[in-house]
Amino acid sequence: ESMKTISEEQLQAFILKAREKKSLSQATDVPDPLSQLVVDEPTSKGSKRKISEETARISIPIPKKGDDGTAGGDSIEALA
C-alpha cells in the first residue's frame, strides 16, 4: 500500500514536470533542445567511437596473435 501511494505521488510529480517541460519547450521553441542534442550527440558518439576503437584494438589483436602467430608466421615464411 505504501508503495502504491509513493508511486502515485511520483506519477503526479512526473506528470507535472512533464507538463512544465512541454510548456518550456513550447516557449523556448524546438531549436533550443535540438541544438543541445546536436551538441551532445557528437561528444557522446565520439566517446563511444573512441571506446569501441579501443576495445576493438584490444580485442582484435588478441585473437590475431594466436592466428597470425601460426598461420601468419607460416604464410610469412612461405612468402619469404
Contacts in CASP RR format, 6 or more apart in sequence:
PFRMAT RR
TARGET T0000
AUTHOR 0000-0000-0000
METHOD contacts of the structure
MODEL  1
ESMKTISEEQLQAFILKAREKKSLSQATDVPDPLSQLVVDEPTSKGSKRK
ISEETARISIPIPKKGDDGTAGGDSIEALA
25 32 0 8 1.000
25 33 0 8 1.000
END
